[in-house]
């Protein structure tokens, strides 16, 4: 559990009732973040109690919890308080969370988008500059996928950009092709494949437009420089 002296209050008010819990500030922020890996609620709490007033040590009644949450299990109620309530984060914590989420949004847009005028990916710096110019805001608590769409709509007025998949023809030596399927699946999907008479393997692979160079480099690495990739227009 968390050191109680370092804990902060997470609070939820509903139906005329107030509920508070003592939580680790960093773990609570990660727990609330939909893009973070799951954290067990037990590790977030300083004490496994639901309070009416945490500073005074007054605990909430089962009746109040049943009224608002339809349950009295402490861990289940604590989960709802964190997810639906307010966490007293420091200004620095909020800045750190916002910056982390901003970078996640930028990277996702860069990996999935292209410049439709050239068919090539946008550098992350270009996307970042467009975001700064349009002053689009990032919410540290909203999912990345949700904010990607908001940002994409905003920066379209500054740079030509759209999400698009591209088809890449791949040829690999037979000696490595048998082990490459799991690697390719991390980038996209194999549309069709065929073994050639010389033992080589060819395939048509569909990948997000923004990772063309990364994909080409990976295929080159796997094949020891003997593979080929070509974007099919």
Buried (B, 14 or more C-beta within 10 A) or exposed (E): EBEEEEBBBBBBEBEEBBBBBBBBBBBBBBBBBEBEEEBEBEEBBBBEBBBBEBEEEEBBEEEBBEEBBEEBEBEBBBBBBBEEBEBEBEEEBBEBBBEBBBEBBBBBBBBBBBBEEEEBBBEBEBBBBBBEEBEBEBEBBBEBEEBBEBBBEBBEEBBEBEBBEBBBEBBBBEEBBEEBEEBBEEBBEBEEBEEEEEEBBBBBBBBBBBBBEBBBEBBBEBBEEEBBBEBEE
